[in-house]
Amino acid sequence: MAENIVVLEDGTICASLLSGAVWSSNGESERVVPDRTDAITVGLVSDADHRLYSAVRSADGTVTGIWRREARRHWTRYAAAEAGAGLNGITFAEDGTLFAADSEQGEILYCPPGQDTLKLWLADERLAPTTREDPMTSTGVNGVKVWDGDLWATNSAQGTVLRIGIEAGGPGEVRQVYDGIPADDFAFDASGVLYLALHPRDTVLRITPDGVRTVLATEADGLDGPSAIAVAADGLLVTSLGMLGTRHEPNIVHLPLEVAASALPRPRMAR
C-alpha cells in the first residue's frame, strides 16, 4: 500500500509503504525501523545528496518522527516527535527546514536545520479534522509543500488548499486558496502548476496558476484512492493507496503528460 512517492535525480522512484517499508524501482524494499511492525511509514522526501526522509508513526516515543536513510538498509531517526503523533506529509524549505503535517492534531510541525526534534510551528482550526468517523473526516492537514516562498497545505477533511506565509519568526498569514477539493498530497512543477491527488474521488486534478481546473485521470485510468503525486521527466507518478472504495488495488500509476520540471526543494543538509 504505497502512501507517498518521490523521484530521485537519477530517476529512481521511491515509495513509502504503510507496512513500514520504503520501496524503490531498483527492486529493493527496506524496512525503515527494523523489527518494529507497529511503525507506519507515510510522508517521503529527499535532499540534495539523494538521502530519503520518511515520516514514521508509532505509539512508541522512541520511534515516532522523521527517519533518514544514511546508507543501504540503514536508517536513523533524524527528528523525534511525540509518541502517537499523526504525522503525514513532509517537505523541505530551501534552507533545510523540515515541515511535517500532523493530520490528527491539525498542526504543522517543523525542525530547523541542525536540530533533532519536531516542534509546533502552526496550530489553526483551518488545519483540523472535522470528525473522527472515517478516514477522510479524521484527516486534517495532510500534504505540505513549499512553493513560491510559502508553505502550501491540503486539509482532506475540510476540502481546502491553504497557503501559509513563512517568516523568520514563524508562520505568516494563512490564506485559503481553493475549497471543495478533498485532496491528499500534491505536487507543483516549476511553472507553478498544481497537481492534486483526490483520494475519495479517485481523481488527479490539475490547477494552473490562473486557476483553470482540469481532471487528468480517474478510476478508469487505474486510480484507486490516489494519495500522492511526483513530477517525473515524462509526466506524473501517482500512488494509489487502495484503502477507500471497493476495489482495494494499491498501485503506482504513470500519467504521460508534458510537465515542467519538479519544483520540490532538495536542500543540502549539513548533518
C-alpha positions as CSV (number, residue, x, y, z in Angstrom):
1,M,0.0,0.0,0.0
2,A,2.0,2.9,-1.4
3,E,1.4,6.1,0.6
4,N,3.9,8.7,-0.7
5,I,6.3,9.0,-3.6
6,V,9.5,10.8,-4.7
7,V,11.7,10.6,-7.8
8,L,15.4,11.0,-7.1
9,E,17.6,13.0,-9.5
10,D,18.9,9.8,-11.1
11,G,15.4,8.7,-11.9
12,T,14.9,6.2,-9.2
13,I,11.3,6.0,-7.9
14,C,10.8,5.6,-4.2
15,A,7.5,5.0,-2.4
16,S,6.7,4.7,1.3
17,L,4.5,1.7,2.2
18,L,2.1,1.6,5.1
19,S,3.8,-1.7,6.1
20,G,6.7,0.4,7.5
21,A,9.0,0.0,4.5
22,V,10.2,2.1,1.6
23,W,10.2,0.5,-1.9
24,S,12.4,1.7,-4.8
25,S,12.3,1.0,-8.5
26,N,15.7,-0.7,-8.3
27,G,13.9,-3.7,-6.9
28,E,14.6,-3.2,-3.2
29,S,12.3,-2.7,-0.2
30,E,13.7,-1.6,3.1
31,R,12.0,-1.6,6.5
32,V,12.7,1.9,8.0
33,V,12.6,0.8,11.6
34,P,13.8,-2.9,11.8
35,D,11.8,-5.3,13.9
36,R,9.1,-2.8,14.6
37,T,5.9,-4.0,12.9
38,D,3.9,-1.2,14.5
39,A,5.8,1.5,12.6
40,I,3.9,3.1,9.7
41,T,5.8,5.0,7.0
42,V,3.9,7.9,5.4
43,G,5.4,11.2,4.1
44,L,8.6,10.9,2.0
45,V,11.1,13.5,0.7
46,S,14.8,13.6,-0.4
47,D,17.7,16.0,-0.1
48,A,20.4,17.2,-2.5
49,D,22.5,14.2,-1.5
50,H,19.8,11.7,-2.6
51,R,19.1,10.7,1.0
52,L,15.5,9.8,1.8
53,Y,13.5,11.0,4.7
54,S,10.3,9.3,5.9
55,A,7.7,10.2,8.4
56,V,7.1,7.3,10.8
57,R,4.1,6.9,13.0
58,S,4.2,4.7,16.1
59,A,2.8,4.6,19.7
60,D,6.4,4.4,20.8
61,G,8.1,7.7,21.6
62,T,11.5,6.3,20.6
63,V,10.2,5.5,17.1
64,T,7.8,8.3,16.1
65,G,9.4,11.0,13.9
66,I,11.3,11.6,10.7
67,W,13.8,8.9,9.7
68,R,16.7,9.3,7.2
69,R,18.3,6.7,5.0
70,E,22.0,7.0,5.6
71,A,23.0,4.0,3.5
72,R,21.5,0.8,2.1
73,R,19.2,-0.7,4.8
74,H,20.5,1.8,7.3
75,W,18.0,4.4,8.6
76,T,18.4,6.7,11.7
77,R,15.9,9.0,13.4
78,Y,16.6,12.5,12.1
79,A,13.9,14.3,14.1
80,A,11.9,13.0,17.0
81,A,8.2,13.6,17.6
82,E,5.8,12.8,20.4
83,A,4.5,9.2,20.6
84,G,1.3,8.8,18.7
85,A,1.7,12.0,16.6
86,G,-0.4,11.7,13.4
87,L,2.5,12.5,11.1
88,N,1.7,12.6,7.4
89,G,3.1,14.7,4.6
90,I,6.6,16.2,5.0
91,T,8.6,18.7,2.9
92,F,11.8,20.8,3.0
93,A,12.2,24.5,2.6
94,E,15.1,25.8,0.6
95,D,17.1,26.5,3.8
96,G,16.7,22.9,5.1
97,T,13.9,23.5,7.5
98,L,11.7,20.4,7.5
99,F,7.9,20.8,7.8
100,A,5.6,17.9,8.8
101,A,1.8,17.7,8.9
102,D,0.1,16.2,12.0
103,S,-3.2,15.2,10.5
104,E,-4.8,14.1,13.7
105,Q,-4.0,17.1,15.8
106,G,-4.5,19.7,13.0
107,E,-1.0,21.0,13.4
108,I,2.1,21.7,11.3
109,L,5.4,20.8,13.0
110,Y,8.9,21.9,12.0
111,C,12.5,21.0,12.5
112,P,15.1,23.8,11.8
113,P,18.5,22.8,10.3
114,G,20.9,21.5,13.0
115,Q,18.1,20.4,15.4
116,D,16.7,17.0,16.1
117,T,13.1,17.4,17.3
118,L,9.9,18.4,15.6
119,K,8.3,21.4,17.3
120,L,4.9,23.1,16.8
121,W,5.0,25.6,14.0
122,L,1.3,26.3,13.5
123,A,-2.0,25.2,15.1
124,D,-5.1,26.6,13.4
125,E,-8.7,25.5,13.1
126,R,-8.2,25.5,9.3
127,L,-5.7,22.6,9.7
128,A,-8.0,20.5,11.9
129,P,-10.0,17.4,11.0
130,T,-13.8,17.6,11.2
131,T,-14.9,14.4,12.8
132,R,-13.4,11.0,13.8
133,E,-15.9,9.0,11.9
134,D,-14.0,7.9,8.8
135,P,-10.5,8.1,7.3
136,M,-11.2,11.3,5.4
137,T,-13.1,13.4,8.0
138,S,-10.5,12.4,10.6
139,T,-7.6,13.6,8.4
140,G,-7.0,17.3,8.7
141,V,-3.8,18.9,7.3
142,N,-2.3,16.2,5.0
143,G,0.1,17.2,2.2
144,V,2.6,20.0,2.7
145,K,4.9,21.6,0.1
146,V,7.0,24.7,-0.2
147,W,6.4,26.7,-3.3
148,D,7.0,30.3,-4.2
149,G,8.3,31.2,-0.8
150,D,5.2,29.9,1.1
151,L,4.1,26.6,2.7
152,W,1.1,25.1,0.9
153,A,-1.1,22.5,2.6
154,T,-4.2,20.5,1.9
155,N,-6.9,19.7,4.5
156,S,-8.5,16.5,3.4
157,A,-11.5,16.7,5.9
158,Q,-12.3,20.4,5.1
159,G,-11.6,20.0,1.3
160,T,-9.3,23.1,1.2
161,V,-5.9,24.1,-0.1
162,L,-4.1,26.7,2.1
163,R,-1.2,29.0,1.5
164,I,0.8,29.9,4.6
165,G,3.5,32.6,4.8
166,I,6.9,31.6,6.1
167,E,8.5,34.3,8.1
168,A,11.7,34.5,10.2
169,G,9.7,34.4,13.5
170,G,7.3,31.7,12.4
171,P,4.2,31.3,10.3
172,G,2.7,34.3,8.5
173,E,-0.8,34.8,7.1
174,V,-2.9,31.7,6.4
175,R,-5.0,32.0,3.2
176,Q,-7.5,29.6,1.8
177,V,-6.7,29.4,-1.9
178,Y,-9.2,26.7,-3.0
179,D,-12.1,24.8,-1.5
180,G,-14.2,21.8,-2.5
181,I,-11.1,19.8,-3.1
182,P,-10.7,16.8,-0.7
183,A,-7.1,16.3,-1.6
184,D,-4.5,14.0,0.0
185,D,-1.0,15.0,-1.1
186,F,0.0,17.1,-4.1
187,A,2.9,18.4,-6.2
188,F,4.0,21.6,-8.0
189,D,6.0,21.7,-11.2
190,A,8.4,24.5,-11.9
191,S,5.8,26.5,-13.9
192,G,3.6,26.7,-10.8
193,V,1.0,24.1,-12.0
194,L,-0.5,22.3,-9.1
195,Y,-1.4,18.6,-9.2
196,L,-3.6,17.1,-6.5
197,A,-4.5,13.6,-5.6
198,L,-8.1,13.4,-4.6
199,H,-8.3,10.2,-2.6
200,P,-12.1,9.8,-2.2
201,R,-12.8,10.7,-5.8
202,D,-10.2,8.5,-7.5
203,T,-9.1,11.6,-9.3
204,V,-6.0,13.6,-10.2
205,L,-6.7,17.3,-10.6
206,R,-4.6,19.9,-12.3
207,I,-4.9,23.6,-11.4
208,T,-2.9,26.2,-13.5
209,P,-1.5,29.4,-11.9
210,D,-4.5,31.3,-13.3
211,G,-7.0,28.9,-11.6
212,V,-8.1,26.7,-14.5
213,R,-9.0,23.2,-13.2
214,T,-8.7,20.0,-15.3
215,V,-9.3,16.4,-14.3
216,L,-6.3,14.5,-15.6
217,A,-7.1,11.0,-14.5
218,T,-9.9,8.9,-12.9
219,E,-10.7,5.4,-11.8
220,A,-10.8,4.4,-15.4
221,D,-7.0,5.2,-15.6
222,G,-6.3,2.8,-12.7
223,L,-6.5,5.2,-9.8
224,D,-7.8,3.6,-6.5
225,G,-7.6,6.1,-3.7
226,P,-4.7,8.3,-5.0
227,S,-2.6,9.5,-2.1
228,A,0.5,11.3,-3.6
229,I,2.0,12.6,-6.8
230,A,5.5,13.0,-8.0
231,V,6.6,15.0,-11.1
232,A,8.8,12.9,-13.3
233,A,10.7,13.6,-16.6
234,D,7.8,12.2,-18.7
235,G,4.7,13.0,-16.7
236,L,3.3,12.2,-13.3
237,L,3.6,9.2,-11.0
238,V,0.6,8.7,-8.7
239,T,0.4,6.3,-5.7
240,S,-2.9,4.7,-5.1
241,L,-3.4,3.6,-1.5
242,G,-6.4,1.4,-2.3
243,M,-8.0,1.9,1.2
244,L,-11.3,3.6,0.3
245,G,-13.9,2.2,-2.1
246,T,-14.4,-1.4,-3.2
247,R,-11.5,-2.3,-5.5
248,H,-8.7,-2.2,-3.0
249,E,-6.0,-2.2,-5.6
250,P,-2.9,-0.4,-4.4
251,N,-0.6,0.6,-7.3
252,I,1.5,3.3,-8.8
253,V,0.1,4.9,-12.0
254,H,2.1,6.7,-14.6
255,L,0.3,9.5,-16.4
256,P,2.3,10.5,-19.5
257,L,2.0,14.3,-19.8
258,E,4.0,17.3,-20.8
259,V,5.1,18.8,-17.5
260,A,7.7,21.3,-16.3
261,A,10.5,20.0,-14.1
262,S,9.8,19.2,-10.4
263,A,9.7,22.1,-8.1
264,L,10.4,20.1,-4.9
265,P,13.1,21.8,-2.8
266,R,16.1,19.5,-2.2
267,P,18.4,21.3,0.2
268,R,22.0,20.2,1.0
269,M,21.9,19.2,4.7
270,A,24.9,19.8,7.0
271,R,24.1,17.0,9.4
